[in-house]
Amino acid sequence: MTRKTKEEKKIAAYRKKLQFLQAMTKSKIVEEPKKVDQPLNVKAIEAIESQSKPAHFLKDLKKSFVLIFFIITLEIIIYFVSINR
């Protein structure tokens, strides 16, 4: 049996993805009845996105400061321990 080339691997992956998506759309059509949703306004979408961004940013910033604090503290401890030897 010959080895697959990169192009054949890409084609095989694409076929699998296509089959998966087709199966998902068929099952979705059968399972879910049609819903009539009102589209959200652009302003409402922007408001939702703007509320979530600062929360994630502040969480990440807090974690970064804590990590930096522990690293600097560890370096200071290692420095003073090495001086005493």
Buried (B, 14 or more C-beta within 10 A) or exposed (E): EEEEEEEEEEEEEEEEEEEEEEEEEEEEEEEEEEEEEEEEEEEEEEEEEEEEEEEEEEEEEEEEEEEEEEEEEEEEEEEEEEEEE
